[in-house]
Amino acid sequence: MKLNAELKGGCLCGAVHISAQPKSKNVDACHCVMCRKWGGGPFFSVGCGDAVDFEGVENISTFDSSEWAERGFCRKCGTHLFYRLKHEKHYAIPIGLFDSDNQDWKLTEQIFIDQKPSFYSLAESTSNITGAEVFAQYSK
C-alpha cells in the first residue's frame, strides 16, 4: 500500500461504500468501555482525518457517543463505519471495512490501555496510552 493511497470498502450488506485515504499504515486499538460495548472487543482503526467519502449516506445512522464524538453504522446491517471527532472532522475507520488485505498495516498504538480487560493481550510491541493521557492530548 502506498502512503496516502485511496482505499475502498464497505459494509457487510453493500448498502454503504467508503473511499478513504489513511494518514499512515498504522493501526490503533482502542480498549475503552464504549468501543468494547460497541463492537464486542477492541476497536481496530486507521486514522483518515477528513479524507473520507461515503456512498449510500441515506443508509448511515449516527450515535452521539459523547459531546465530542459520534459513531456511524449501516442502518441496514449494523456494520460499524466510523468513529468521528466532531470538532476536528477526524474519522477513525475500522480496518476491516477496507477491501485490501494488504500486509503493510502495523499495529502501533493501544489507547485506553488502563481499561483493557485482563482476559486478552495483544502480542505486538506498541505505544500504550491511558485514558487520562488520551484526554490530555485532545485538551491542548
A tleap script that builds the chain and sets N, CA, C and O, in Angstrom:
source leaprc.protein.ff14SB
mol = sequence {
  NMET LYS LEU ASN ALA GLU LEU LYS GLY GLY
  CYS LEU CYS GLY ALA VAL HIE ILE SER ALA
  GLN PRO LYS SER LYS ASN VAL ASP ALA CYS
  HIE CYS VAL MET CYS ARG LYS TRP GLY GLY
  GLY PRO PHE PHE SER VAL GLY CYS GLY ASP
  ALA VAL ASP PHE GLU GLY VAL GLU ASN ILE
  SER THR PHE ASP SER SER GLU TRP ALA GLU
  ARG GLY PHE CYS ARG LYS CYS GLY THR HIE
  LEU PHE TYR ARG LEU LYS HIE GLU LYS HIE
  TYR ALA ILE PRO ILE GLY LEU PHE ASP SER
  ASP ASN GLN ASP TRP LYS LEU THR GLU GLN
  ILE PHE ILE ASP GLN LYS PRO SER PHE TYR
  SER LEU ALA GLU SER THR SER ASN ILE THR
  GLY ALA GLU VAL PHE ALA GLN TYR SER CLYS
}
set mol.1.N position { 0.842 -1.182 0.000 }
set mol.1.CA position { 0.000 0.000 0.000 }
set mol.1.C position { 0.878 1.232 0.000 }
set mol.1.O position { 1.774 1.357 0.835 }
set mol.2.N position { 0.635 2.141 -0.922 }
set mol.2.CA position { 1.329 3.423 -0.929 }
set mol.2.C position { 0.736 4.297 0.172 }
set mol.2.O position { -0.468 4.266 0.430 }
set mol.3.N position { 1.599 5.071 0.811 }
set mol.3.CA position { 1.111 6.014 1.808 }
set mol.3.C position { 0.158 6.987 1.135 }
set mol.3.O position { 0.431 7.471 0.036 }
set mol.4.N position { -0.947 7.271 1.783 }
set mol.4.CA position { -1.991 8.164 1.292 }
set mol.4.C position { -2.721 7.622 0.066 }
set mol.4.O position { -3.369 8.388 -0.647 }
set mol.5.N position { -2.630 6.328 -0.189 }
set mol.5.CA position { -3.389 5.722 -1.285 }
set mol.5.C position { -4.854 5.654 -0.882 }
set mol.5.O position { -5.181 5.413 0.280 }
set mol.6.N position { -5.724 5.869 -1.849 }
set mol.6.CA position { -7.152 5.767 -1.570 }
set mol.6.C position { -7.535 4.291 -1.471 }
set mol.6.O position { -7.204 3.486 -2.342 }
set mol.7.N position { -8.232 3.962 -0.402 }
set mol.7.CA position { -8.713 2.600 -0.198 }
set mol.7.C position { -10.231 2.595 -0.295 }
set mol.7.O position { -10.894 3.582 0.022 }
set mol.8.N position { -10.760 1.481 -0.733 }
set mol.8.CA position { -12.211 1.348 -0.871 }
set mol.8.C position { -12.690 0.161 -0.054 }
set mol.8.O position { -11.947 -0.785 0.206 }
set mol.9.N position { -13.941 0.239 0.338 }
set mol.9.CA position { -14.531 -0.834 1.101 }
set mol.9.C position { -15.997 -0.559 1.320 }
set mol.9.O position { -16.598 0.268 0.634 }
set mol.10.N position { -16.567 -1.259 2.280 }
set mol.10.CA position { -17.975 -1.047 2.549 }
set mol.10.C position { -18.489 -1.933 3.656 }
set mol.10.O position { -17.757 -2.700 4.282 }
set mol.11.N position { -19.771 -1.792 3.867 }
set mol.11.CA position { -20.426 -2.543 4.941 }
set mol.11.C position { -20.723 -3.969 4.488 }
set mol.11.O position { -20.508 -4.330 3.331 }
set mol.12.N position { -21.211 -4.749 5.404 }
set mol.12.CA position { -21.484 -6.159 5.166 }
set mol.12.C position { -22.544 -6.391 4.088 }
set mol.12.O position { -22.417 -7.317 3.286 }
set mol.13.N position { -23.582 -5.563 4.063 }
set mol.13.CA position { -24.675 -5.777 3.106 }
set mol.13.C position { -24.471 -5.034 1.792 }
set mol.13.O position { -25.210 -5.271 0.837 }
set mol.14.N position { -23.492 -4.146 1.722 }
set mol.14.CA position { -23.222 -3.408 0.497 }
set mol.14.C position { -24.023 -2.129 0.331 }
set mol.14.O position { -23.917 -1.482 -0.711 }
set mol.15.N position { -24.817 -1.740 1.316 }
set mol.15.CA position { -25.610 -0.517 1.214 }
set mol.15.C position { -24.764 0.746 1.347 }
set mol.15.O position { -25.152 1.806 0.857 }
set mol.16.N position { -23.613 0.639 2.007 }
set mol.16.CA position { -22.715 1.786 2.194 }
set mol.16.C position { -21.340 1.419 1.661 }
set mol.16.O position { -20.788 0.368 1.986 }
set mol.17.N position { -20.800 2.307 0.834 }
set mol.17.CA position { -19.443 2.145 0.303 }
set mol.17.C position { -18.603 3.304 0.808 }
set mol.17.O position { -19.105 4.411 1.005 }
set mol.18.N position { -17.326 3.043 1.016 }
set mol.18.CA position { -16.427 4.047 1.557 }
set mol.18.C position { -15.178 4.146 0.688 }
set mol.18.O position { -14.664 3.143 0.194 }
set mol.19.N position { -14.707 5.367 0.514 }
set mol.19.CA position { -13.398 5.650 -0.079 }
set mol.19.C position { -12.675 6.512 0.946 }
set mol.19.O position { -13.231 7.498 1.429 }
set mol.20.N position { -11.445 6.152 1.281 }
set mol.20.CA position { -10.715 6.900 2.315 }
set mol.20.C position { -9.223 6.868 2.033 }
set mol.20.O position { -8.710 5.966 1.371 }
set mol.21.N position { -8.544 7.881 2.556 }
set mol.21.CA position { -7.094 7.957 2.453 }
set mol.21.C position { -6.504 7.958 3.856 }
set mol.21.O position { -6.420 9.007 4.495 }
set mol.22.N position { -6.098 6.795 4.337 }
set mol.22.CA position { -5.479 6.748 5.669 }
set mol.22.C position { -4.244 7.637 5.726 }
set mol.22.O position { -3.508 7.773 4.749 }
set mol.23.N position { -4.034 8.242 6.897 }
set mol.23.CA position { -2.884 9.124 7.095 }
set mol.23.C position { -1.579 8.360 7.188 }
set mol.23.O position { -0.509 8.923 6.958 }
set mol.24.N position { -1.658 7.087 7.522 }
set mol.24.CA position { -0.447 6.273 7.673 }
set mol.24.C position { -0.829 4.803 7.510 }
set mol.24.O position { -1.987 4.471 7.257 }
set mol.25.N position { 0.148 3.949 7.656 }
set mol.25.CA position { -0.072 2.499 7.607 }
set mol.25.C position { -0.261 1.926 9.005 }
set mol.25.O position { -0.207 0.712 9.200 }
set mol.26.N position { -0.483 2.809 9.978 }
set mol.26.CA position { -0.603 2.404 11.378 }
set mol.26.C position { -2.036 2.081 11.749 }
set mol.26.O position { -2.970 2.772 11.343 }
set mol.27.N position { -2.194 1.035 12.517 }
set mol.27.CA position { -3.484 0.632 13.065 }
set mol.27.C position { -3.438 0.883 14.561 }
set mol.27.O position { -2.448 0.582 15.227 }
set mol.28.N position { -4.520 1.435 15.075 }
set mol.28.CA position { -4.649 1.683 16.511 }
set mol.28.C position { -5.703 0.741 17.088 }
set mol.28.O position { -6.631 0.335 16.389 }
set mol.29.N position { -5.556 0.404 18.345 }
set mol.29.CA position { -6.554 -0.386 19.060 }
set mol.29.C position { -7.047 0.434 20.246 }
set mol.29.O position { -6.250 0.926 21.045 }
set mol.30.N position { -8.349 0.576 20.354 }
set mol.30.CA position { -8.926 1.286 21.499 }
set mol.30.C position { -9.621 0.264 22.395 }
set mol.30.O position { -10.430 -0.544 21.941 }
set mol.31.N position { -9.280 0.325 23.677 }
set mol.31.CA position { -9.828 -0.613 24.659 }
set mol.31.C position { -10.864 0.034 25.574 }
set mol.31.O position { -11.253 -0.561 26.579 }
set mol.32.N position { -11.320 1.255 25.240 }
set mol.32.CA position { -12.260 1.929 26.140 }
set mol.32.C position { -13.559 1.126 26.249 }
set mol.32.O position { -13.880 0.317 25.379 }
set mol.33.N position { -14.279 1.363 27.311 }
set mol.33.CA position { -15.524 0.647 27.563 }
set mol.33.C position { -16.515 0.852 26.422 }
set mol.33.O position { -17.177 -0.097 26.002 }
set mol.34.N position { -16.627 2.096 25.911 }
set mol.34.CA position { -17.579 2.355 24.828 }
set mol.34.C position { -17.241 1.564 23.577 }
set mol.34.O position { -18.133 0.975 22.967 }
set mol.35.N position { -15.969 1.536 23.177 }
set mol.35.CA position { -15.583 0.785 21.979 }
set mol.35.C position { -15.838 -0.699 22.165 }
set mol.35.O position { -16.299 -1.374 21.245 }
set mol.36.N position { -15.537 -1.210 23.357 }
set mol.36.CA position { -15.757 -2.643 23.592 }
set mol.36.C position { -17.240 -2.980 23.605 }
set mol.36.O position { -17.628 -4.049 23.134 }
set mol.37.N position { -18.077 -2.092 24.133 }
set mol.37.CA position { -19.528 -2.326 24.092 }
set mol.37.C position { -20.038 -2.231 22.664 }
set mol.37.O position { -20.912 -2.997 22.258 }
set mol.38.N position { -19.489 -1.284 21.898 }
set mol.38.CA position { -19.914 -1.052 20.524 }
set mol.38.C position { -19.623 -2.261 19.639 }
set mol.38.O position { -20.467 -2.661 18.836 }
set mol.39.N position { -18.434 -2.844 19.784 }
set mol.39.CA position { -18.034 -3.916 18.882 }
set mol.39.C position { -17.758 -5.252 19.522 }
set mol.39.O position { -17.422 -6.205 18.819 }
set mol.40.N position { -17.888 -5.360 20.836 }
set mol.40.CA position { -17.645 -6.633 21.494 }
set mol.40.C position { -16.189 -6.923 21.761 }
set mol.40.O position { -15.852 -8.015 22.218 }
set mol.41.N position { -15.324 -5.976 21.489 }
set mol.41.CA position { -13.878 -6.134 21.702 }
set mol.41.C position { -13.184 -4.840 21.363 }
set mol.41.O position { -13.852 -3.823 21.177 }
set mol.42.N position { -11.874 -4.838 21.274 }
set mol.42.CA position { -11.169 -3.598 20.957 }
set mol.42.C position { -11.539 -3.102 19.557 }
set mol.42.O position { -11.893 -3.887 18.678 }
set mol.43.N position { -11.453 -1.803 19.374 }
set mol.43.CA position { -11.748 -1.157 18.094 }
set mol.43.C position { -10.434 -0.954 17.350 }
set mol.43.O position { -9.615 -0.127 17.752 }
set mol.44.N position { -10.225 -1.704 16.264 }
set mol.44.CA position { -9.024 -1.585 15.443 }
set mol.44.C position { -9.326 -0.627 14.294 }
set mol.44.O position { -10.194 -0.894 13.464 }
set mol.45.N position { -8.607 0.484 14.255 }
set mol.45.CA position { -8.932 1.510 13.266 }
set mol.45.C position { -7.697 2.163 12.669 }
set mol.45.O position { -6.583 2.037 13.179 }
set mol.46.N position { -7.936 2.869 11.564 }
set mol.46.CA position { -6.913 3.698 10.944 }
set mol.46.C position { -7.438 5.123 10.899 }
set mol.46.O position { -8.615 5.355 10.626 }
set mol.47.N position { -6.550 6.077 11.172 }
set mol.47.CA position { -6.912 7.487 11.131 }
set mol.47.C position { -6.922 7.996 9.706 }
set mol.47.O position { -5.962 7.803 8.959 }
set mol.48.N position { -8.019 8.652 9.328 }
set mol.48.CA position { -8.150 9.153 7.959 }
set mol.48.C position { -8.404 10.657 7.914 }
set mol.48.O position { -8.683 11.196 6.843 }
set mol.49.N position { -8.314 11.344 9.051 }
set mol.49.CA position { -8.628 12.767 9.017 }
set mol.49.C position { -10.004 12.961 8.426 }
set mol.49.O position { -10.954 12.273 8.800 }
set mol.50.N position { -10.113 13.914 7.490 }
set mol.50.CA position { -11.412 14.112 6.843 }
set mol.50.C position { -11.407 13.604 5.404 }
set mol.50.O position { -12.323 13.907 4.639 }
set mol.51.N position { -10.384 12.833 5.029 }
set mol.51.CA position { -10.264 12.295 3.672 }
set mol.51.C position { -11.101 11.029 3.525 }
set mol.51.O position { -10.574 9.952 3.246 }
set mol.52.N position { -12.426 11.175 3.718 }
set mol.52.CA position { -13.348 10.045 3.689 }
set mol.52.C position { -14.590 10.446 2.894 }
set mol.52.O position { -15.150 11.522 3.103 }
set mol.53.N position { -15.010 9.583 1.991 }
set mol.53.CA position { -16.248 9.798 1.244 }
set mol.53.C position { -17.112 8.550 1.365 }
set mol.53.O position { -16.617 7.424 1.322 }
set mol.54.N position { -18.408 8.773 1.518 }
set mol.54.CA position { -19.357 7.667 1.632 }
set mol.54.C position { -20.350 7.709 0.485 }
set mol.54.O position { -20.803 8.784 0.093 }
set mol.55.N position { -20.690 6.551 -0.054 }
set mol.55.CA position { -21.812 6.385 -0.971 }
set mol.55.C position { -22.864 5.597 -0.199 }
set mol.55.O position { -22.541 4.678 0.554 }
set mol.56.N position { -24.106 5.963 -0.394 }
set mol.56.CA position { -25.182 5.316 0.360 }
set mol.56.C position { -25.412 5.987 1.697 }
set mol.56.O position { -25.800 5.333 2.665 }
set mol.57.N position { -25.171 7.302 1.757 }
set mol.57.CA position { -25.283 8.030 3.033 }
set mol.57.C position { -26.675 7.928 3.642 }
set mol.57.O position { -26.837 8.071 4.854 }
set mol.58.N position { -27.688 7.679 2.796 }
set mol.58.CA position { -29.042 7.531 3.336 }
set mol.58.C position { -29.163 6.286 4.210 }
set mol.58.O position { -30.140 6.134 4.944 }
set mol.59.N position { -28.174 5.394 4.133 }
set mol.59.CA position { -28.174 4.173 4.942 }
set mol.59.C position { -27.272 4.280 6.168 }
set mol.59.O position { -27.051 3.287 6.862 }
set mol.60.N position { -26.751 5.471 6.439 }
set mol.60.CA position { -25.873 5.667 7.593 }
set mol.60.C position { -26.656 6.308 8.729 }
set mol.60.O position { -27.316 7.330 8.539 }
set mol.61.N position { -26.581 5.710 9.897 }
set mol.61.CA position { -27.113 6.297 11.123 }
set mol.61.C position { -25.939 6.637 12.018 }
set mol.61.O position { -24.896 5.986 11.963 }
set mol.62.N position { -26.110 7.654 12.837 }
set mol.62.CA position { -25.045 8.032 13.768 }
set mol.62.C position { -25.584 8.021 15.191 }
set mol.62.O position { -26.777 8.200 15.439 }
set mol.63.N position { -24.667 7.807 16.097 }
set mol.63.CA position { -24.963 7.822 17.526 }
set mol.63.C position { -23.972 8.771 18.186 }
set mol.63.O position { -22.762 8.569 18.087 }
set mol.64.N position { -24.473 9.804 18.857 }
set mol.64.CA position { -23.605 10.725 19.612 }
set mol.64.C position { -23.163 10.007 20.878 }
set mol.64.O position { -23.900 9.952 21.862 }
set mol.65.N position { -21.950 9.457 20.843 }
set mol.65.CA position { -21.475 8.680 21.983 }
set mol.65.C position { -20.870 9.564 23.072 }
set mol.65.O position { -20.643 9.104 24.192 }
set mol.66.N position { -20.611 10.819 22.749 }
set mol.66.CA position { -20.117 11.787 23.738 }
set mol.66.C position { -20.319 13.191 23.172 }
set mol.66.O position { -20.812 13.356 22.056 }
set mol.67.N position { -19.936 14.193 23.948 }
set mol.67.CA position { -20.045 15.573 23.469 }
set mol.67.C position { -19.127 15.824 22.286 }
set mol.67.O position { -19.409 16.684 21.452 }
set mol.68.N position { -18.028 15.079 22.205 }
set mol.68.CA position { -17.008 15.367 21.203 }
set mol.68.C position { -16.955 14.366 20.050 }
set mol.68.O position { -16.240 14.594 19.075 }
set mol.69.N position { -17.699 13.261 20.142 }
set mol.69.CA position { -17.566 12.227 19.112 }
set mol.69.C position { -18.900 11.564 18.796 }
set mol.69.O position { -19.833 11.554 19.599 }
set mol.70.N position { -18.946 11.006 17.576 }
set mol.70.CA position { -20.100 10.214 17.164 }
set mol.70.C position { -19.607 8.950 16.482 }
set mol.70.O position { -18.475 8.876 16.003 }
set mol.71.N position { -20.483 7.965 16.451 }
set mol.71.CA position { -20.176 6.683 15.819 }
set mol.71.C position { -21.215 6.442 14.734 }
set mol.71.O position { -22.411 6.651 14.937 }
set mol.72.N position { -20.733 5.999 13.579 }
set mol.72.CA position { -21.629 5.752 12.463 }
set mol.72.C position { -21.727 4.272 12.163 }
set mol.72.O position { -20.767 3.520 12.334 }
set mol.73.N position { -22.911 3.861 11.709 }
set mol.73.CA position { -23.133 2.463 11.380 }
set mol.73.C position { -24.157 2.369 10.262 }
set mol.73.O position { -24.941 3.294 10.050 }
set mol.74.N position { -24.150 1.246 9.546 }
set mol.74.CA position { -25.128 0.999 8.495 }
set mol.74.C position { -26.464 0.671 9.145 }
set mol.74.O position { -26.557 -0.216 9.993 }
set mol.75.N position { -27.482 1.389 8.739 }
set mol.75.CA position { -28.797 1.155 9.354 }
set mol.75.C position { -29.463 -0.123 8.847 }
set mol.75.O position { -30.475 -0.552 9.401 }
set mol.76.N position { -28.906 -0.736 7.796 }
set mol.76.CA position { -29.475 -1.984 7.285 }
set mol.76.C position { -28.838 -3.217 7.926 }
set mol.76.O position { -29.545 -4.128 8.355 }
set mol.77.N position { -27.495 -3.249 7.991 }
set mol.77.CA position { -26.832 -4.458 8.511 }
set mol.77.C position { -26.113 -4.235 9.840 }
set mol.77.O position { -25.682 -5.198 10.474 }
set mol.78.N position { -25.979 -2.980 10.269 }
set mol.78.CA position { -25.354 -2.695 11.560 }
set mol.78.C position { -23.840 -2.584 11.540 }
set mol.78.O position { -23.231 -2.361 12.586 }
set mol.79.N position { -23.212 -2.736 10.370 }
set mol.79.CA position { -21.748 -2.638 10.296 }
set mol.79.C position { -21.274 -1.297 10.852 }
set mol.79.O position { -21.845 -0.249 10.549 }
set mol.80.N position { -20.232 -1.346 11.662 }
set mol.80.CA position { -19.627 -0.129 12.192 }
set mol.80.C position { -18.835 0.535 11.088 }
set mol.80.O position { -17.984 -0.102 10.468 }
set mol.81.N position { -19.105 1.816 10.830 }
set mol.81.CA position { -18.488 2.531 9.712 }
set mol.81.C position { -17.422 3.532 10.133 }
set mol.81.O position { -16.442 3.730 9.415 }
set mol.82.N position { -17.599 4.159 11.279 }
set mol.82.CA position { -16.615 5.156 11.710 }
set mol.82.C position { -16.838 5.598 13.141 }
set mol.82.O position { -17.920 5.468 13.712 }
set mol.83.N position { -15.755 6.127 13.689 }
set mol.83.CA position { -15.759 6.925 14.914 }
set mol.83.C position { -15.271 8.286 14.443 }
set mol.83.O position { -14.231 8.370 13.789 }
set mol.84.N position { -15.999 9.358 14.761 }
set mol.84.CA position { -15.626 10.674 14.255 }
set mol.84.C position { -15.581 11.696 15.373 }
set mol.84.O position { -16.523 11.827 16.155 }
set mol.85.N position { -14.459 12.427 15.439 }
set mol.85.CA position { -14.365 13.568 16.340 }
set mol.85.C position { -15.116 14.717 15.678 }
set mol.85.O position { -14.774 15.109 14.562 }
set mol.86.N position { -16.115 15.255 16.331 }
set mol.86.CA position { -16.998 16.243 15.729 }
set mol.86.C position { -16.294 17.548 15.373 }
set mol.86.O position { -16.522 18.092 14.293 }
set mol.87.N position { -15.459 18.051 16.244 }
set mol.87.CA position { -14.883 19.380 16.046 }
set mol.87.C position { -13.650 19.384 15.159 }
set mol.87.O position { -13.277 20.431 14.629 }
set mol.88.N position { -13.011 18.231 14.988 }
set mol.88.CA position { -11.791 18.172 14.194 }
set mol.88.C position { -12.013 17.501 12.851 }
set mol.88.O position { -11.096 17.451 12.032 }
set mol.89.N position { -13.214 16.982 12.606 }
set mol.89.CA position { -13.506 16.258 11.369 }
set mol.89.C position { -12.537 15.097 11.162 }
set mol.89.O position { -12.136 14.804 10.036 }
set mol.90.N position { -12.172 14.451 12.241 }
set mol.90.CA position { -11.262 13.311 12.184 }
set mol.90.C position { -12.064 12.022 12.213 }
set mol.90.O position { -12.847 11.787 13.134 }
set mol.91.N position { -11.865 11.185 11.197 }
set mol.91.CA position { -12.501 9.884 11.136 }
set mol.91.C position { -11.506 8.796 11.496 }
set mol.91.O position { -10.379 8.794 11.001 }
set mol.92.N position { -11.912 7.879 12.348 }
set mol.92.CA position { -11.201 6.624 12.593 }
set mol.92.C position { -12.070 5.558 11.949 }
set mol.92.O position { -13.220 5.353 12.336 }
set mol.93.N position { -11.500 4.882 10.958 }
set mol.93.CA position { -12.254 3.912 10.171 }
set mol.93.C position { -11.832 2.501 10.573 }
set mol.93.O position { -10.637 2.214 10.641 }
set mol.94.N position { -12.797 1.614 10.842 }
set mol.94.CA position { -12.438 0.227 11.176 }
set mol.94.C position { -11.616 -0.401 10.048 }
set mol.94.O position { -12.019 -0.363 8.885 }
set mol.95.N position { -10.491 -0.963 10.388 }
set mol.95.CA position { -9.587 -1.545 9.400 }
set mol.95.C position { -10.272 -2.638 8.582 }
set mol.95.O position { -9.946 -2.823 7.409 }
set mol.96.N position { -11.199 -3.350 9.170 }
set mol.96.CA position { -11.871 -4.439 8.482 }
set mol.96.C position { -12.812 -4.018 7.365 }
set mol.96.O position { -13.242 -4.865 6.581 }
set mol.97.N position { -13.146 -2.733 7.268 }
set mol.97.CA position { -14.032 -2.277 6.198 }
set mol.97.C position { -13.366 -2.279 4.835 }
set mol.97.O position { -14.033 -2.438 3.813 }
set mol.98.N position { -12.045 -2.104 4.816 }
set mol.98.CA position { -11.344 -1.961 3.543 }
set mol.98.C position { -11.216 -3.298 2.827 }
set mol.98.O position { -10.984 -4.334 3.449 }
set mol.99.N position { -11.372 -3.255 1.508 }
set mol.99.CA position { -11.287 -4.462 0.685 }
set mol.99.C position { -9.874 -5.016 0.627 }
set mol.99.O position { -9.689 -6.198 0.338 }
set mol.100.N position { -8.888 -4.197 0.892 }
set mol.100.CA position { -7.490 -4.599 0.795 }
set mol.100.C position { -7.094 -5.500 1.959 }
set mol.100.O position { -7.349 -5.183 3.120 }
set mol.101.N position { -6.472 -6.619 1.634 }
set mol.101.CA position { -5.903 -7.496 2.659 }
set mol.101.C position { -4.400 -7.267 2.743 }
set mol.101.O position { -3.638 -8.175 3.079 }
set mol.102.N position { -3.993 -6.064 2.440 }
set mol.102.CA position { -2.576 -5.721 2.377 }
set mol.102.C position { -1.888 -5.988 3.707 }
set mol.102.O position { -2.433 -5.708 4.774 }
set mol.103.N position { -0.693 -6.529 3.624 }
set mol.103.CA position { 0.061 -6.867 4.829 }
set mol.103.C position { 0.932 -5.720 5.336 }
set mol.103.O position { 1.701 -5.908 6.278 }
set mol.104.N position { 0.826 -4.545 4.735 }
set mol.104.CA position { 1.642 -3.402 5.153 }
set mol.104.C position { 1.164 -2.756 6.457 }
set mol.104.O position { 1.889 -1.949 7.039 }
set mol.105.N position { -0.022 -3.089 6.919 }
set mol.105.CA position { -0.552 -2.490 8.140 }
set mol.105.C position { 0.285 -2.918 9.339 }
set mol.105.O position { 0.822 -4.025 9.372 }
set mol.106.N position { 0.391 -2.032 10.319 }
set mol.106.CA position { 1.137 -2.348 11.536 }
set mol.106.C position { 0.400 -1.772 12.745 }
set mol.106.O position { 0.089 -0.582 12.788 }
set mol.107.N position { 0.127 -2.633 13.722 }
set mol.107.CA position { -0.475 -2.182 14.973 }
set mol.107.C position { 0.589 -1.422 15.752 }
set mol.107.O position { 1.606 -1.996 16.141 }
set mol.108.N position { 0.358 -0.125 15.981 }
set mol.108.CA position { 1.384 0.711 16.606 }
set mol.108.C position { 0.970 1.335 17.924 }
set mol.108.O position { 1.822 1.728 18.721 }
set mol.109.N position { -0.342 1.431 18.164 }
set mol.109.CA position { -0.763 2.149 19.370 }
set mol.109.C position { -2.006 1.501 19.961 }
set mol.109.O position { -2.915 1.081 19.244 }
set mol.110.N position { -2.021 1.430 21.306 }
set mol.110.CA position { -3.198 0.994 22.041 }
set mol.110.C position { -3.580 2.123 22.983 }
set mol.110.O position { -2.768 2.588 23.783 }
set mol.111.N position { -4.845 2.559 22.872 }
set mol.111.CA position { -5.303 3.629 23.747 }
set mol.111.C position { -6.319 3.089 24.747 }
set mol.111.O position { -6.938 2.046 24.534 }
set mol.112.N position { -6.471 3.823 25.836 }
set mol.112.CA position { -7.282 3.393 26.977 }
set mol.112.C position { -6.790 2.033 27.462 }
set mol.112.O position { -7.574 1.147 27.803 }
set mol.113.N position { -5.480 1.900 27.482 }
set mol.113.CA position { -4.861 0.642 27.904 }
set mol.113.C position { -5.244 0.292 29.342 }
set mol.113.O position { -5.270 -0.879 29.721 }
set mol.114.N position { -5.539 1.318 30.132 }
set mol.114.CA position { -5.941 1.089 31.520 }
set mol.114.C position { -7.351 0.509 31.635 }
set mol.114.O position { -7.749 0.081 32.719 }
set mol.115.N position { -8.112 0.487 30.542 }
set mol.115.CA position { -9.449 -0.100 30.549 }
set mol.115.C position { -9.481 -1.473 29.863 }
set mol.115.O position { -10.538 -2.097 29.771 }
set mol.116.N position { -8.336 -1.935 29.389 }
set mol.116.CA position { -8.260 -3.231 28.709 }
set mol.116.C position { -8.530 -4.345 29.721 }
set mol.116.O position { -7.896 -4.388 30.776 }
set mol.117.N position { -9.459 -5.239 29.412 }
set mol.117.CA position { -9.702 -6.357 30.314 }
set mol.117.C position { -8.494 -7.292 30.373 }
set mol.117.O position { -7.675 -7.317 29.454 }
set mol.118.N position { -8.394 -8.035 31.423 }
set mol.118.CA position { -7.233 -8.907 31.610 }
set mol.118.C position { -7.310 -10.201 30.805 }
set mol.118.O position { -6.317 -10.925 30.731 }
set mol.119.N position { -8.457 -10.517 30.198 }
set mol.119.CA position { -8.599 -11.808 29.525 }
set mol.119.C position { -7.984 -11.854 28.129 }
set mol.119.O position { -7.985 -12.914 27.504 }
set mol.120.N position { -7.461 -10.740 27.621 }
set mol.120.CA position { -6.746 -10.795 26.349 }
set mol.120.C position { -5.537 -9.871 26.388 }
set mol.120.O position { -5.479 -8.926 27.174 }
set mol.121.N position { -4.578 -10.166 25.522 }
set mol.121.CA position { -3.380 -9.348 25.351 }
set mol.121.C position { -3.009 -9.378 23.878 }
set mol.121.O position { -3.199 -10.385 23.196 }
set mol.122.N position { -2.482 -8.270 23.402 }
set mol.122.CA position { -2.005 -8.201 22.025 }
set mol.122.C position { -0.492 -8.355 22.059 }
set mol.122.O position { 0.181 -7.726 22.877 }
set mol.123.N position { 0.037 -9.176 21.187 }
set mol.123.CA position { 1.456 -9.534 21.229 }
set mol.123.C position { 2.377 -8.457 20.690 }
set mol.123.O position { 3.553 -8.425 21.050 }
set mol.124.N position { 1.875 -7.571 19.836 }
set mol.124.CA position { 2.725 -6.557 19.222 }
set mol.124.C position { 3.253 -5.569 20.256 }
set mol.124.O position { 2.592 -5.263 21.248 }
set mol.125.N position { 4.444 -5.087 19.999 }
set mol.125.CA position { 5.025 -4.038 20.830 }
set mol.125.C position { 4.472 -2.703 20.331 }
set mol.125.O position { 4.750 -2.296 19.203 }
set mol.126.N position { 3.693 -2.027 21.167 }
set mol.126.CA position { 3.010 -0.797 20.769 }
set mol.126.C position { 3.220 0.302 21.799 }
set mol.126.O position { 3.709 0.066 22.904 }
set mol.127.N position { 2.843 1.488 21.410 }
set mol.127.CA position { 2.711 2.590 22.356 }
set mol.127.C position { 1.424 2.316 23.139 }
set mol.127.O position { 0.391 2.019 22.541 }
set mol.128.N position { 1.477 2.412 24.456 }
set mol.128.CA position { 0.315 2.152 25.309 }
set mol.128.C position { -0.050 3.425 26.054 }
set mol.128.O position { 0.738 3.937 26.849 }
set mol.129.N position { -1.249 3.934 25.795 }
set mol.129.CA position { -1.670 5.228 26.327 }
set mol.129.C position { -2.916 5.042 27.196 }
set mol.129.O position { -3.869 4.378 26.788 }
set mol.130.N position { -2.902 5.620 28.371 }
set mol.130.CA position { -4.050 5.534 29.279 }
set mol.130.C position { -5.153 6.496 28.831 }
set mol.130.O position { -4.926 7.369 27.994 }
set mol.131.N position { -6.320 6.329 29.385 }
set mol.131.CA position { -7.428 7.236 29.102 }
set mol.131.C position { -7.107 8.671 29.467 }
set mol.131.O position { -7.418 9.587 28.705 }
set mol.132.N position { -6.486 8.884 30.625 }
set mol.132.CA position { -6.118 10.243 31.043 }
set mol.132.C position { -5.146 10.871 30.057 }
set mol.132.O position { -5.238 12.064 29.769 }
set mol.133.N position { -4.220 10.085 29.541 }
set mol.133.CA position { -3.262 10.608 28.565 }
set mol.133.C position { -3.938 10.948 27.236 }
set mol.133.O position { -3.558 11.918 26.581 }
set mol.134.N position { -4.934 10.158 26.836 }
set mol.134.CA position { -5.682 10.458 25.614 }
set mol.134.C position { -6.412 11.788 25.763 }
set mol.134.O position { -6.342 12.643 24.881 }
set mol.135.N position { -7.115 11.960 26.888 }
set mol.135.CA position { -7.860 13.210 27.094 }
set mol.135.C position { -6.917 14.401 27.193 }
set mol.135.O position { -7.259 15.491 26.735 }
set mol.136.N position { -5.747 14.220 27.774 }
set mol.136.CA position { -4.762 15.310 27.851 }
set mol.136.C position { -4.294 15.725 26.466 }
set mol.136.O position { -4.069 16.912 26.228 }
set mol.137.N position { -4.142 14.776 25.545 }
set mol.137.CA position { -3.721 15.081 24.176 }
set mol.137.C position { -4.747 15.944 23.467 }
set mol.137.O position { -4.376 16.861 22.734 }
set mol.138.N position { -6.038 15.670 23.667 }
set mol.138.CA position { -7.083 16.383 22.957 }
set mol.138.C position { -7.534 17.650 23.648 }
set mol.138.O position { -8.311 18.410 23.070 }
set mol.139.N position { -7.084 17.903 24.846 }
set mol.139.CA position { -7.477 19.131 25.542 }
set mol.139.C position { -6.492 20.262 25.327 }
set mol.139.O position { -6.658 21.353 25.874 }
set mol.140.N position { -5.454 19.999 24.522 }
set mol.140.CA position { -4.448 21.034 24.269 }
set mol.140.C position { -4.935 22.049 23.279 }
set mol.140.O position { -4.211 22.990 22.953 }
savepdb mol mol.pdb
quit
